[in-house]
Amino acid sequence: MNLPIYFDYSATTPVDPRVAEQMIQYLTQYFGNPASRSHQFGWDSEKAVEKARENVAALINANPKEIVWTSGATESNNLAIKGAAHFYQKKGKHIITSMTEHKAVLDTCRQLEREGFDITYLNPQSNGLIDLKELEAAVRDDTILVSIMHVNNEIGVITDIAAIGEMTRSHKVLFHVDAAQSAGKVPIDLATMKVDLMSFSAHKIYGPKGIGALYVRRKPRVRLEAQIHGGGHERGMRSGTLATHQIVGMGEAFRIAKEEMTTENQRIGKLRDKLLNALQDIEEMYINGDEKQRIAGNLNISFNFIEGESLMMALKDLAVSSGSACTSASLEPSYVLKAIGRNDELAHSSLRFTLGRFTTEEEVDYAIPLIRSNIEKLRDLSPLWEMFKEGIDLNSIQWDSH
Amino acid sequence: MAYSEKVLDHYEKPRNVGNLDKDDQSVGTGMVGAPACGDVMRLQIKVGDNGVIEDAKFKTYGCGSAIASSSLLTEWVKGKTLEEASAIKNTEIAEELALPPVKIHCSVLAESAVKSAIEDYNKKQKV
């Protein structure tokens, strides 16, 4: 077992060796530009790109023609939201999203607000999920788009996008889903789910960084205004020479995911549950996000009266992340945890463990006593823990906020 | 973010963790910060008849730099007069621990913890 142990699979994943092997030949041997129609080099690359497109489409039961290559989920979200907003703005200028979306969605919406669009940011319930009735109530005559993520990157909760899709379709509103954290982890069937636009990333599912895709529905047809102009690649929706090796890597990653998702989820779920069960009896620990409706690899917990960054420092053999302000430049704790109603203290005290394909039972077994002993150590250091143990209500104290 | 060796040393082997009797007339207690902000420091000093700080204890809820700042502080104030202790500047703490700019507020908090403990002690002496 190598240290440190990687428990941050929601941040990114290592490239699967099977993926890397496929990619390498498209850097050195088959280096042609897939847009070169006049020779064998171009034809070979184009064939590889189209094969990858089929693999990506197959995982989500879509038509390969509905897949547009991008540089990653951030670009896909930008293209979907700005592209749809700009194209359909004559119909209306209202967009609905949620407060717990990824920054790639939230900041894109902020930009559209500056351009004169009206955005509704829905507050999730305390389990991290959006209430469908509340979402439907927010739909207006001038609503053109709803953008809700499939799986939340911090707390791992799974949104029922099939139900939202039925609702948006009945109101003739477009539905975009950020699926960066769900593809390869949760079944997606776009033949039955009424999703119009869906964003994907390769590096979250053992593919390379720097490549992603946007699903753009053909029936009923969804139109987008391009955000990047150039050679008219990807049917004019996204210009730029296709990165063959990256695309091949994403295709292989999606092919493997389709094959192994079911068994992999069972294995990872067992390891996650083992970790959770071993920590469950710790006093004043809170699980963030719905306990059942979440992906197999995610465990997000707050250990009250301990600050998250100091716990991560103690757990330097474990690569995890925290919602603590001290880990961000902004000095604000996680906006996701705050949106689900966690107070600042619990948001500061949160740790996110995300397990994945290469996590072993040995690693989980190593982590458990390390976490437990350091929680004890840091609570011994914590004046808040001491006060809690003495029965003092921390809310009754006049703190000097700085 | 990489931590300086001194921060790691204090974090891994914090000095003078614990409590002094807060009701003791010779003990001053300072508690600064707020849970909502992610750091709370409690510093206690025990002052001898000669006005010299004999003992100091701390407990801190906060990041590694906050813990290290308060640990270092307990070492520094021991053996100092109240006047000398109140002259400790946050910049000295930040410099000693090589704190990066985003962690300067930890040293600011430590400086106000000493001042607050001394204030508490002085208040007790007037009664």
Interface residues (C-beta under 8 A of the other chain):
Chain A: F305 I306 E307 E309 S310 M313 S324 A325 C326 A329 L331 P333 N343 D344 E345 H348 D380 L381 S382 P383 L384 W385 E386 L394 W399 D400 S401 H402
Chain B: Y3 Y11 P14 V17 N19 M31 V32 G33 A34 P35 A36 C37 G38 D39 V40 M41 R42 K59 T60 Y61 G62 C63 G64 A66 I67 V102 H105 V108 L109
